[in-house]
Each structure stands twice: as C-alpha cells, then as structure tokens.
C-alpha cells in the first residue's frame, strides 16, 4: 500500500459492463468530497442512457457530471480553477487525446480517476483505454458475474433481439441491460470473429 501526497496521479477503473465501474468512480469521488477536496466529473455526450448531466450507475447511484464532446474540453473547464480531483467516466468513448489530457492534469498535481470498458463487445481493446491503463499509476480491474455459469465475467456480450451481435457490427452503440450483458470468456459469443482474433493463428504458428 502506498500513499501519494501533494502530487497528481492517474488511476483507472476498468472491466466489463455491470461490473460496477461507474459505481466505484462515484464512491471514490464522493470520498474525495468528504475530505473537502474540489472535484469535477466529466462524461462523454454520447452517454445519455440515464441522464444528460450525471454519471449514473446501473444500480441507480449518481453524481453530477459535465458532458463534453471532446477530451480537450476537460482542460478548458478546469483551467484557472483550483481542482483537486477529476473524474472521467466512460473513458473508452473519448478520442485518443484523452490520454494526453489525463497526463497533463496529473502532471499539474490533479488526481485523475478514469473509468471505462477495457474491451469492446468483440473482446478487443477499446479505444484509448489500453494507453490510459499503461500511463496510470493504479489500475482496478472489476469483474461482473456471468449469468450463464456464475463465473467471473470479464467480457461484454452484445445482444440484438436476444442473439449475439456479429463481429462486423459497429463498435460503439450505447445501451443498457436490454442490449448488453456480462459474460465469462467461455460464454462470450461473437459470430464471424476471425480465428486469429481468438489467438488461433498464433497458436498454430508456434506449434509448427
């Protein structure tokens, strides 16, 4: 266990849908407010599932957040303000510049907490999340529970009319329980996913 005093840093909360990412972000931000720290929370405008101006977890907890279209807007809103903590929800939906933004804030002495999906519905790295995780001081990987077998669910299953979505479908499609559910690696189903995306090609090459 380590303590960081009087300096900025970046921590990332990641995992599948329904793993409690937003809820954990809200918990950490509220803990900061209890300590009388100045906090600002941001969310991408594309995420309007429950509220336009709040981060809302699937279990209903919420905290006020400012919707932004571009990650650079975050810097504009905190400029010339005494901010201690910045929360960034649904980080996977931001442009890749969010990594630069998060690092700039941390380098200025701000504690940055970014939460998001580490993989998309295909089971592949999602947007800027891999780079955010690589640049962070701390990563919290959360799992949901697979509704089929009860194992830890690290993947997000997209369902269209109750059936697994094809690999060729668009990556970004904001939804809630009616279109997504958590799955373990064994029950994560992506029709038409290339074999080499599952590691099959690499394994066969090594065995040769």
C-alpha positions, 0 to 999 in steps of 0.5 A: 500500500502506498500513499501519494501526497501533494502530487497528481496521479492517474488511476483507472477503473476498468472491466466489463459492463455491470461490473460496477465501474461507474459505481466505484468512480462515484464512491471514490469521488464522493470520498474525495468530497468528504475530505473537502477536496474540489472535484469535477466529473466529466462524461462523454455526450454520447452517454445519455442512457440515464441522464444528460448531466450525471454519471449514473450507475446501473444500480441507480447511484449518481453524481453530477457530471459535465458532458463534453464532446471532446477530451480537450474540453476537460482542460478548458473547464478546469483551467484557472480553477483550483481542482483537486480531483477529476473524474472521467467516466466512460473513458473508452468513448473519448478520442485518443487525446484523452490520454494526453489530457489525463497526463497533463492534469496529473502532471499539474498535481490533479488526481485523475480517476478514469473509468471505462470498458477495457474491451469492446463487445468483440473482446478487443481493446477499446479505444484509448483505454489500453494507453490510459491503463499503461500511463496510470499509476493504479489500475482496478480491474472489476469483474461482473458475474456471468449469468450463464455459469456464475463465473467471473465475467470479464467480457461484454456480450452484445445482444440484438433481439436476444442473439449475439451481435456479429463481429462486423457490427459497429463498435460503439452503440450505447445501451443498457441491460436490454442490449448488453450483458456480462459474460465469462470468456467461455460464454462470450459469443461473437459470430464471424470473429476471425480465428486469429482474433481468438489467438488461433493463428498464433497458436498454430504458428508456434506449434509448427 
